[in-house]
Amino acid sequence: MSEIGFTETGSEATLAKAEKLVREAAAKGANIVLLQELFETPYFCQRHDFEYMDLATTPEENPAVKRFQEVAKELDIVIPVSFFERTGNAAFNSVVIIDADGCQLCRYCLW
């Protein structure tokens, strides 16, 4: 278990660090690698603030979801990815389960 340590919202450095940890876990035999909740940004869920809506994306637009679809397929592992999802005028703390073939197996909205 390791904390990613936020670098900058949506930054390549944050995604690269997360990918490095996923690859290390897979190399040690992990079949499922769970990244920490909303790792792309500072954890902001303690309060509701409309300024955070700018961080919300669809699963198809989200850089982490897209990146870890490729990683999951390459490493033949399952990766649940938490992200801040926008659906119309609503936003949710969601998780996409990326299957070992790189496809989105399912999505769960937490709030």
C-alpha positions as CSV (number, residue, x, y, z in Angstrom):
1,M,0.0,0.0,0.0
2,S,1.3,3.4,-0.9
3,E,-0.1,6.9,-1.1
4,I,0.4,8.6,-4.5
5,G,0.9,12.1,-3.1
6,F,-0.9,14.7,-5.2
7,T,1.4,16.9,-7.4
8,E,-0.8,19.2,-9.4
9,T,-4.4,18.8,-10.6
10,G,-4.5,16.5,-13.6
11,S,-0.7,16.7,-13.9
12,E,1.4,14.2,-15.9
13,A,3.6,13.8,-12.8
14,T,0.6,12.6,-10.7
15,L,-0.5,10.2,-13.4
16,A,3.1,9.0,-13.9
17,K,3.6,8.3,-10.2
18,A,0.3,6.4,-10.0
19,E,1.2,4.3,-13.1
20,K,4.6,3.6,-11.5
21,L,3.0,2.3,-8.4
22,V,0.5,0.2,-10.4
23,R,3.4,-1.3,-12.4
24,E,5.3,-2.1,-9.2
25,A,2.3,-3.9,-7.7
26,A,1.7,-5.9,-10.9
27,A,5.3,-6.9,-11.0
28,K,4.9,-8.3,-7.5
29,G,1.9,-10.4,-8.7
30,A,-1.1,-8.2,-8.0
31,N,-4.1,-9.0,-10.2
32,I,-6.2,-6.0,-8.9
33,V,-4.6,-2.7,-8.1
34,L,-6.7,-0.1,-6.3
35,L,-5.5,3.5,-6.6
36,Q,-6.5,5.9,-3.8
37,E,-9.7,7.8,-4.0
38,L,-9.7,10.9,-6.3
39,F,-5.9,10.8,-6.6
40,E,-5.8,13.2,-9.5
41,T,-6.6,16.2,-7.3
42,P,-6.3,17.3,-3.7
43,Y,-9.1,15.5,-1.8
44,F,-11.9,18.1,-1.8
45,C,-15.0,16.0,-0.8
46,Q,-15.2,17.5,2.7
47,R,-17.3,20.4,1.4
48,H,-19.5,21.2,-1.5
49,D,-18.2,24.0,-3.6
50,F,-19.2,24.8,-7.2
51,E,-15.6,25.7,-8.1
52,Y,-14.9,22.0,-8.1
53,M,-17.3,21.4,-11.0
54,D,-14.4,22.4,-13.3
55,L,-12.6,19.3,-12.2
56,A,-15.4,16.9,-13.2
57,T,-15.3,14.9,-16.4
58,T,-17.0,12.1,-18.1
59,P,-15.3,8.7,-17.9
60,E,-14.5,9.0,-21.6
61,E,-12.8,12.3,-21.1
62,N,-10.9,11.6,-17.9
63,P,-7.1,11.3,-18.4
64,A,-6.7,8.7,-15.6
65,V,-9.4,6.5,-16.9
66,K,-8.0,6.6,-20.4
67,R,-4.4,6.0,-19.3
68,F,-5.2,3.1,-17.0
69,Q,-7.3,1.4,-19.6
70,E,-4.1,1.0,-21.6
71,V,-2.1,0.0,-18.5
72,A,-4.7,-2.6,-17.4
73,K,-4.7,-4.2,-20.9
74,E,-0.9,-4.2,-21.1
75,L,-0.4,-5.7,-17.7
76,D,-3.5,-8.0,-17.8
77,I,-4.8,-6.6,-14.4
78,V,-7.9,-5.0,-13.1
79,I,-7.7,-1.4,-12.0
80,P,-10.5,0.5,-10.2
81,V,-10.1,4.2,-10.9
82,S,-11.8,6.8,-8.8
83,F,-12.6,10.1,-10.5
84,F,-14.9,13.1,-10.2
85,E,-17.6,12.5,-12.8
86,R,-19.8,15.1,-14.5
87,T,-23.3,14.0,-15.7
88,G,-25.3,17.0,-16.9
89,N,-25.4,19.5,-14.1
90,A,-24.5,17.0,-11.4
91,A,-21.2,15.7,-10.2
92,F,-20.3,12.4,-8.5
93,N,-17.4,10.8,-6.8
94,S,-17.3,7.7,-9.1
95,V,-15.2,4.7,-9.7
96,V,-14.7,2.9,-13.0
97,I,-13.6,-0.8,-12.9
98,I,-11.2,-1.3,-15.7
99,D,-11.0,-5.0,-16.7
100,A,-7.8,-6.8,-17.7
101,D,-8.7,-6.3,-21.3
102,G,-8.7,-2.5,-20.9
103,C,-12.5,-2.2,-21.2
104,Q,-14.7,-0.4,-18.6
105,L,-16.4,-3.3,-16.8
106,C,-18.7,-1.1,-14.7
107,R,-19.1,2.3,-13.1
108,Y,-20.3,3.2,-9.6
109,C,-21.4,6.7,-8.5
110,L,-20.6,7.2,-4.8
111,W,-22.7,10.4,-4.3
